[in-house]
Amino acid sequence: MTESAKKVAQQTENRLDQVAENVRQRFERILNARFTDEIKNGRFADQVDHGIDQGRDEVRRRAQGGSER
């Protein structure tokens, strides 16, 4: 390749690397924002609380001599 062709190829590669990095950063910001919103809205808290409540119900049933599902 000629020197000018190598220079153009290197510039193109640098630009593509920068585009790829920008896409990665934007994706991470979107993903983190959505995940943070889910936490703030209490989506995951309900799942944990439900499991704890279910376990307590099972313990009560066993203590009372009831069936275990």
Sequence and secondary structure as in RCSB ss.txt:
>XXXX:A:sequence
MTESAKKVAQQTENRLDQVAENVRQRFERILNARFTDEIKNGRFADQVDHGIDQGRDEVRRRAQGGSER
>XXXX:A:secstr
  HHHHHHHHHHHHHHHHHHHHHHHHHHHHHHHHHHHHHHTTHHHHHHHHHHHHHHHHHHHHHHT    
